[in-house]
Amino acid sequence: MLSGYCGTLLTPMAANFNVVPAALLEREDKYLVVKVQAVPALVILAANIALMYTLAF
């Protein structure tokens, strides 16, 4: 449950949800928001996996 939202930042659902802010900001690439979210999502996912591996097991 700690890492579930990391995947949703990269899914088509996130793309649909983030098209509106991109349109309001008048960005040429409407998927730029999802592309920017990919790096933090993967970093948070890796950190959560490392923490759970060391603290839970």
PDB file of N, CA, C and O in Angstrom, chain B, residues numbered from 101:
ATOM      1  N   MET B 101       0.807  -1.190   0.000  1.00  0.00           N
ATOM      2  CA  MET B 101       0.000   0.000   0.000  1.00  0.00           C
ATOM      3  C   MET B 101       0.855   1.259   0.000  1.00  0.00           C
ATOM      4  O   MET B 101       0.414   2.313  -0.459  1.00  0.00           O
ATOM      5  N   LEU B 102       2.069   1.153   0.511  1.00  0.00           N
ATOM      6  CA  LEU B 102       2.939   2.327   0.519  1.00  0.00           C
ATOM      7  C   LEU B 102       3.359   2.731  -0.887  1.00  0.00           C
ATOM      8  O   LEU B 102       3.553   3.915  -1.165  1.00  0.00           O
ATOM      9  N   SER B 103       3.498   1.753  -1.773  1.00  0.00           N
ATOM     10  CA  SER B 103       4.036   2.022  -3.102  1.00  0.00           C
ATOM     11  C   SER B 103       2.979   2.000  -4.194  1.00  0.00           C
ATOM     12  O   SER B 103       3.308   2.178  -5.367  1.00  0.00           O
ATOM     13  N   GLY B 104       1.746   1.792  -3.847  1.00  0.00           N
ATOM     14  CA  GLY B 104       0.702   1.663  -4.861  1.00  0.00           C
ATOM     15  C   GLY B 104       0.535   2.893  -5.731  1.00  0.00           C
ATOM     16  O   GLY B 104       0.273   2.776  -6.929  1.00  0.00           O
ATOM     17  N   TYR B 105       0.682   4.053  -5.151  1.00  0.00           N
ATOM     18  CA  TYR B 105       0.480   5.278  -5.924  1.00  0.00           C
ATOM     19  C   TYR B 105       1.614   5.520  -6.914  1.00  0.00           C
ATOM     20  O   TYR B 105       1.438   6.278  -7.868  1.00  0.00           O
ATOM     21  N   CYS B 106       2.776   4.892  -6.712  1.00  0.00           N
ATOM     22  CA  CYS B 106       3.893   5.087  -7.648  1.00  0.00           C
ATOM     23  C   CYS B 106       3.532   4.569  -9.034  1.00  0.00           C
ATOM     24  O   CYS B 106       3.884   5.186 -10.040  1.00  0.00           O
ATOM     25  N   GLY B 107       2.840   3.452  -9.090  1.00  0.00           N
ATOM     26  CA  GLY B 107       2.419   2.903 -10.371  1.00  0.00           C
ATOM     27  C   GLY B 107       1.336   3.730 -11.024  1.00  0.00           C
ATOM     28  O   GLY B 107       1.307   3.858 -12.248  1.00  0.00           O
ATOM     29  N   THR B 108       0.440   4.298 -10.225  1.00  0.00           N
ATOM     30  CA  THR B 108      -0.652   5.079 -10.810  1.00  0.00           C
ATOM     31  C   THR B 108      -0.158   6.388 -11.413  1.00  0.00           C
ATOM     32  O   THR B 108      -0.856   6.989 -12.229  1.00  0.00           O
ATOM     33  N   LEU B 109       1.034   6.841 -11.027  1.00  0.00           N
ATOM     34  CA  LEU B 109       1.579   8.051 -11.644  1.00  0.00           C
ATOM     35  C   LEU B 109       2.002   7.803 -13.090  1.00  0.00           C
ATOM     36  O   LEU B 109       2.179   8.751 -13.855  1.00  0.00           O
ATOM     37  N   LEU B 110       2.164   6.537 -13.467  1.00  0.00           N
ATOM     38  CA  LEU B 110       2.681   6.210 -14.789  1.00  0.00           C
ATOM     39  C   LEU B 110       1.659   5.521 -15.684  1.00  0.00           C
ATOM     40  O   LEU B 110       2.001   5.117 -16.794  1.00  0.00           O
ATOM     41  N   THR B 111       0.435   5.378 -15.242  1.00  0.00           N
ATOM     42  CA  THR B 111      -0.573   4.639 -15.989  1.00  0.00           C
ATOM     43  C   THR B 111      -1.364   5.552 -16.928  1.00  0.00           C
ATOM     44  O   THR B 111      -1.263   6.776 -16.850  1.00  0.00           O
ATOM     45  N   PRO B 112      -2.148   4.942 -17.811  1.00  0.00           N
ATOM     46  CA  PRO B 112      -3.027   5.763 -18.661  1.00  0.00           C
ATOM     47  C   PRO B 112      -4.016   6.598 -17.852  1.00  0.00           C
ATOM     48  O   PRO B 112      -4.419   7.677 -18.287  1.00  0.00           O
ATOM     49  N   MET B 113      -4.408   6.105 -16.680  1.00  0.00           N
ATOM     50  CA  MET B 113      -5.302   6.891 -15.830  1.00  0.00           C
ATOM     51  C   MET B 113      -4.633   8.209 -15.433  1.00  0.00           C
ATOM     52  O   MET B 113      -5.281   9.255 -15.406  1.00  0.00           O
ATOM     53  N   ALA B 114      -3.350   8.154 -15.128  1.00  0.00           N
ATOM     54  CA  ALA B 114      -2.623   9.376 -14.793  1.00  0.00           C
ATOM     55  C   ALA B 114      -2.548  10.296 -15.998  1.00  0.00           C
ATOM     56  O   ALA B 114      -2.631  11.516 -15.862  1.00  0.00           O
ATOM     57  N   ALA B 115      -2.392   9.714 -17.167  1.00  0.00           N
ATOM     58  CA  ALA B 115      -2.340  10.539 -18.372  1.00  0.00           C
ATOM     59  C   ALA B 115      -3.653  11.279 -18.571  1.00  0.00           C
ATOM     60  O   ALA B 115      -3.656  12.467 -18.895  1.00  0.00           O
ATOM     61  N   ASN B 116      -4.762  10.586 -18.380  1.00  0.00           N
ATOM     62  CA  ASN B 116      -6.070  11.242 -18.526  1.00  0.00           C
ATOM     63  C   ASN B 116      -6.277  12.301 -17.453  1.00  0.00           C
ATOM     64  O   ASN B 116      -6.820  13.371 -17.730  1.00  0.00           O
ATOM     65  N   PHE B 117      -5.853  12.014 -16.249  1.00  0.00           N
ATOM     66  CA  PHE B 117      -6.025  12.953 -15.146  1.00  0.00           C
ATOM     67  C   PHE B 117      -5.154  14.193 -15.323  1.00  0.00           C
ATOM     68  O   PHE B 117      -5.551  15.291 -14.933  1.00  0.00           O
ATOM     69  N   ASN B 118      -3.970  14.023 -15.908  1.00  0.00           N
ATOM     70  CA  ASN B 118      -3.025  15.124 -16.023  1.00  0.00           C
ATOM     71  C   ASN B 118      -3.114  15.895 -17.340  1.00  0.00           C
ATOM     72  O   ASN B 118      -2.379  16.863 -17.531  1.00  0.00           O
ATOM     73  N   VAL B 119      -3.985  15.492 -18.234  1.00  0.00           N
ATOM     74  CA  VAL B 119      -4.151  16.223 -19.495  1.00  0.00           C
ATOM     75  C   VAL B 119      -4.768  17.594 -19.221  1.00  0.00           C
ATOM     76  O   VAL B 119      -4.440  18.569 -19.897  1.00  0.00           O
ATOM     77  N   VAL B 120      -5.652  17.672 -18.242  1.00  0.00           N
ATOM     78  CA  VAL B 120      -6.321  18.938 -17.937  1.00  0.00           C
ATOM     79  C   VAL B 120      -5.321  19.997 -17.459  1.00  0.00           C
ATOM     80  O   VAL B 120      -5.335  21.110 -17.986  1.00  0.00           O
ATOM     81  N   PRO B 121      -4.438  19.691 -16.464  1.00  0.00           N
ATOM     82  CA  PRO B 121      -3.458  20.712 -16.084  1.00  0.00           C
ATOM     83  C   PRO B 121      -2.534  21.098 -17.237  1.00  0.00           C
ATOM     84  O   PRO B 121      -2.154  22.261 -17.373  1.00  0.00           O
ATOM     85  N   ALA B 122      -2.173  20.113 -18.068  1.00  0.00           N
ATOM     86  CA  ALA B 122      -1.313  20.424 -19.209  1.00  0.00           C
ATOM     87  C   ALA B 122      -2.032  21.341 -20.191  1.00  0.00           C
ATOM     88  O   ALA B 122      -1.416  22.232 -20.777  1.00  0.00           O
ATOM     89  N   ALA B 123      -3.318  21.129 -20.369  1.00  0.00           N
ATOM     90  CA  ALA B 123      -4.088  21.993 -21.272  1.00  0.00           C
ATOM     91  C   ALA B 123      -4.227  23.400 -20.682  1.00  0.00           C
ATOM     92  O   ALA B 123      -4.153  24.397 -21.399  1.00  0.00           O
ATOM     93  N   LEU B 124      -4.429  23.460 -19.367  1.00  0.00           N
ATOM     94  CA  LEU B 124      -4.554  24.768 -18.731  1.00  0.00           C
ATOM     95  C   LEU B 124      -3.241  25.548 -18.771  1.00  0.00           C
ATOM     96  O   LEU B 124      -3.246  26.776 -18.861  1.00  0.00           O
ATOM     97  N   LEU B 125      -2.118  24.832 -18.705  1.00  0.00           N
ATOM     98  CA  LEU B 125      -0.809  25.483 -18.782  1.00  0.00           C
ATOM     99  C   LEU B 125      -0.374  25.732 -20.226  1.00  0.00           C
ATOM    100  O   LEU B 125       0.674  26.326 -20.483  1.00  0.00           O
ATOM    101  N   GLU B 126      -1.209  25.260 -21.167  1.00  0.00           N
ATOM    102  CA  GLU B 126      -0.963  25.434 -22.608  1.00  0.00           C
ATOM    103  C   GLU B 126       0.385  24.855 -23.022  1.00  0.00           C
ATOM    104  O   GLU B 126       1.163  25.503 -23.722  1.00  0.00           O
ATOM    105  N   ARG B 127       0.650  23.624 -22.579  1.00  0.00           N
ATOM    106  CA  ARG B 127       1.870  22.922 -22.959  1.00  0.00           C
ATOM    107  C   ARG B 127       1.680  22.269 -24.324  1.00  0.00           C
ATOM    108  O   ARG B 127       0.587  21.810 -24.656  1.00  0.00           O
ATOM    109  N   GLU B 128       2.742  22.234 -25.102  1.00  0.00           N
ATOM    110  CA  GLU B 128       2.663  21.582 -26.409  1.00  0.00           C
ATOM    111  C   GLU B 128       2.535  20.069 -26.249  1.00  0.00           C
ATOM    112  O   GLU B 128       1.745  19.430 -26.944  1.00  0.00           O
ATOM    113  N   ASP B 129       3.319  19.499 -25.328  1.00  0.00           N
ATOM    114  CA  ASP B 129       3.269  18.063 -25.069  1.00  0.00           C
ATOM    115  C   ASP B 129       2.331  17.816 -23.890  1.00  0.00           C
ATOM    116  O   ASP B 129       2.668  18.116 -22.745  1.00  0.00           O
ATOM    117  N   LYS B 130       1.144  17.263 -24.182  1.00  0.00           N
ATOM    118  CA  LYS B 130       0.176  17.093 -23.107  1.00  0.00           C
ATOM    119  C   LYS B 130       0.563  15.977 -22.139  1.00  0.00           C
ATOM    120  O   LYS B 130      -0.030  15.872 -21.065  1.00  0.00           O
ATOM    121  N   TYR B 131       1.535  15.147 -22.488  1.00  0.00           N
ATOM    122  CA  TYR B 131       1.986  14.073 -21.601  1.00  0.00           C
ATOM    123  C   TYR B 131       3.252  14.445 -20.838  1.00  0.00           C
ATOM    124  O   TYR B 131       3.866  13.587 -20.203  1.00  0.00           O
ATOM    125  N   LEU B 132       3.644  15.701 -20.892  1.00  0.00           N
ATOM    126  CA  LEU B 132       4.841  16.155 -20.194  1.00  0.00           C
ATOM    127  C   LEU B 132       4.724  15.952 -18.689  1.00  0.00           C
ATOM    128  O   LEU B 132       5.711  15.631 -18.026  1.00  0.00           O
ATOM    129  N   VAL B 133       3.527  16.136 -18.147  1.00  0.00           N
ATOM    130  CA  VAL B 133       3.323  15.980 -16.705  1.00  0.00           C
ATOM    131  C   VAL B 133       3.609  14.539 -16.290  1.00  0.00           C
ATOM    132  O   VAL B 133       4.241  14.309 -15.259  1.00  0.00           O
ATOM    133  N   VAL B 134       3.155  13.573 -17.074  1.00  0.00           N
ATOM    134  CA  VAL B 134       3.391  12.160 -16.768  1.00  0.00           C
ATOM    135  C   VAL B 134       4.885  11.844 -16.905  1.00  0.00           C
ATOM    136  O   VAL B 134       5.433  11.099 -16.092  1.00  0.00           O
ATOM    137  N   LYS B 135       5.534  12.393 -17.906  1.00  0.00           N
ATOM    138  CA  LYS B 135       6.964  12.149 -18.092  1.00  0.00           C
ATOM    139  C   LYS B 135       7.774  12.698 -16.918  1.00  0.00           C
ATOM    140  O   LYS B 135       8.748  12.080 -16.487  1.00  0.00           O
ATOM    141  N   VAL B 136       7.376  13.839 -16.412  1.00  0.00           N
ATOM    142  CA  VAL B 136       8.087  14.438 -15.279  1.00  0.00           C
ATOM    143  C   VAL B 136       7.829  13.626 -14.004  1.00  0.00           C
ATOM    144  O   VAL B 136       8.717  13.505 -13.160  1.00  0.00           O
ATOM    145  N   GLN B 137       6.643  13.080 -13.863  1.00  0.00           N
ATOM    146  CA  GLN B 137       6.310  12.295 -12.677  1.00  0.00           C
ATOM    147  C   GLN B 137       6.994  10.934 -12.659  1.00  0.00           C
ATOM    148  O   GLN B 137       7.081  10.314 -11.599  1.00  0.00           O
ATOM    149  N   ALA B 138       7.480  10.453 -13.788  1.00  0.00           N
ATOM    150  CA  ALA B 138       8.050   9.110 -13.860  1.00  0.00           C
ATOM    151  C   ALA B 138       9.276   8.965 -12.975  1.00  0.00           C
ATOM    152  O   ALA B 138       9.400   7.965 -12.268  1.00  0.00           O
ATOM    153  N   VAL B 139      10.174   9.918 -12.991  1.00  0.00           N
ATOM    154  CA  VAL B 139      11.410   9.815 -12.208  1.00  0.00           C
ATOM    155  C   VAL B 139      11.128   9.806 -10.702  1.00  0.00           C
ATOM    156  O   VAL B 139      11.618   8.910 -10.014  1.00  0.00           O
ATOM    157  N   PRO B 140      10.362  10.759 -10.156  1.00  0.00           N
ATOM    158  CA  PRO B 140      10.072  10.689  -8.723  1.00  0.00           C
ATOM    159  C   PRO B 140       9.312   9.416  -8.331  1.00  0.00           C
ATOM    160  O   PRO B 140       9.540   8.864  -7.254  1.00  0.00           O
ATOM    161  N   ALA B 141       8.415   8.954  -9.197  1.00  0.00           N
ATOM    162  CA  ALA B 141       7.663   7.737  -8.889  1.00  0.00           C
ATOM    163  C   ALA B 141       8.598   6.540  -8.762  1.00  0.00           C
ATOM    164  O   ALA B 141       8.446   5.731  -7.847  1.00  0.00           O
ATOM    165  N   LEU B 142       9.551   6.421  -9.663  1.00  0.00           N
ATOM    166  CA  LEU B 142      10.482   5.298  -9.603  1.00  0.00           C
ATOM    167  C   LEU B 142      11.432   5.411  -8.414  1.00  0.00           C
ATOM    168  O   LEU B 142      11.795   4.400  -7.813  1.00  0.00           O
ATOM    169  N   VAL B 143      11.836   6.628  -8.072  1.00  0.00           N
ATOM    170  CA  VAL B 143      12.706   6.824  -6.904  1.00  0.00           C
ATOM    171  C   VAL B 143      11.958   6.468  -5.622  1.00  0.00           C
ATOM    172  O   VAL B 143      12.501   5.778  -4.760  1.00  0.00           O
ATOM    173  N   ILE B 144      10.722   6.931  -5.492  1.00  0.00           N
ATOM    174  CA  ILE B 144       9.929   6.617  -4.306  1.00  0.00           C
ATOM    175  C   ILE B 144       9.657   5.118  -4.221  1.00  0.00           C
ATOM    176  O   ILE B 144       9.711   4.541  -3.135  1.00  0.00           O
ATOM    177  N   LEU B 145       9.369   4.491  -5.345  1.00  0.00           N
ATOM    178  CA  LEU B 145       9.145   3.047  -5.364  1.00  0.00           C
ATOM    179  C   LEU B 145      10.388   2.302  -4.893  1.00  0.00           C
ATOM    180  O   LEU B 145      10.287   1.395  -4.067  1.00  0.00           O
ATOM    181  N   ALA B 146      11.550   2.672  -5.404  1.00  0.00           N
ATOM    182  CA  ALA B 146      12.800   2.022  -4.995  1.00  0.00           C
ATOM    183  C   ALA B 146      13.075   2.237  -3.508  1.00  0.00           C
ATOM    184  O   ALA B 146      13.510   1.315  -2.818  1.00  0.00           O
ATOM    185  N   ALA B 147      12.826   3.435  -3.018  1.00  0.00           N
ATOM    186  CA  ALA B 147      13.038   3.716  -1.594  1.00  0.00           C
ATOM    187  C   ALA B 147      12.085   2.908  -0.724  1.00  0.00           C
ATOM    188  O   ALA B 147      12.494   2.374   0.307  1.00  0.00           O
ATOM    189  N   ASN B 148      10.819   2.809  -1.127  1.00  0.00           N
ATOM    190  CA  ASN B 148       9.861   2.017  -0.355  1.00  0.00           C
ATOM    191  C   ASN B 148      10.227   0.541  -0.352  1.00  0.00           C
ATOM    192  O   ASN B 148      10.107  -0.127   0.675  1.00  0.00           O
ATOM    193  N   ILE B 149      10.670   0.029  -1.490  1.00  0.00           N
ATOM    194  CA  ILE B 149      11.083  -1.379  -1.559  1.00  0.00           C
ATOM    195  C   ILE B 149      12.290  -1.611  -0.658  1.00  0.00           C
ATOM    196  O   ILE B 149      12.334  -2.601   0.072  1.00  0.00           O
ATOM    197  N   ALA B 150      13.260  -0.720  -0.701  1.00  0.00           N
ATOM    198  CA  ALA B 150      14.459  -0.871   0.143  1.00  0.00           C
ATOM    199  C   ALA B 150      14.087  -0.806   1.619  1.00  0.00           C
ATOM    200  O   ALA B 150      14.569  -1.613   2.414  1.00  0.00           O
ATOM    201  N   LEU B 151      13.239   0.142   1.991  1.00  0.00           N
ATOM    202  CA  LEU B 151      12.826   0.254   3.389  1.00  0.00           C
ATOM    203  C   LEU B 151      12.050  -0.992   3.857  1.00  0.00           C
ATOM    204  O   LEU B 151      12.285  -1.500   4.953  1.00  0.00           O
ATOM    205  N   MET B 152      11.145  -1.464   3.032  1.00  0.00           N
ATOM    206  CA  MET B 152      10.379  -2.647   3.423  1.00  0.00           C
ATOM    207  C   MET B 152      11.276  -3.879   3.493  1.00  0.00           C
ATOM    208  O   MET B 152      11.089  -4.735   4.358  1.00  0.00           O
ATOM    209  N   TYR B 153      12.235  -3.972   2.598  1.00  0.00           N
ATOM    210  CA  TYR B 153      13.149  -5.119   2.609  1.00  0.00           C
ATOM    211  C   TYR B 153      13.996  -5.124   3.873  1.00  0.00           C
ATOM    212  O   TYR B 153      14.205  -6.178   4.475  1.00  0.00           O
ATOM    213  N   THR B 154      14.484  -3.957   4.282  1.00  0.00           N
ATOM    214  CA  THR B 154      15.360  -3.902   5.443  1.00  0.00           C
ATOM    215  C   THR B 154      14.593  -3.885   6.761  1.00  0.00           C
ATOM    216  O   THR B 154      15.056  -4.473   7.738  1.00  0.00           O
ATOM    217  N   LEU B 155      13.455  -3.240   6.819  1.00  0.00           N
ATOM    218  CA  LEU B 155      12.735  -3.108   8.079  1.00  0.00           C
ATOM    219  C   LEU B 155      11.691  -4.197   8.323  1.00  0.00           C
ATOM    220  O   LEU B 155      11.425  -4.556   9.470  1.00  0.00           O
ATOM    221  N   ALA B 156      11.110  -4.715   7.265  1.00  0.00           N
ATOM    222  CA  ALA B 156      10.027  -5.685   7.431  1.00  0.00           C
ATOM    223  C   ALA B 156      10.511  -7.134   7.424  1.00  0.00           C
ATOM    224  O   ALA B 156       9.875  -8.005   8.017  1.00  0.00           O
ATOM    225  N   PHE B 157      11.616  -7.387   6.764  1.00  0.00           N
ATOM    226  CA  PHE B 157      12.067  -8.784   6.660  1.00  0.00           C
ATOM    227  C   PHE B 157      13.326  -8.983   7.417  1.00  0.00           C
ATOM    228  O   PHE B 157      13.860 -10.092   7.448  1.00  0.00           O
TER     229      PHE B 157
END
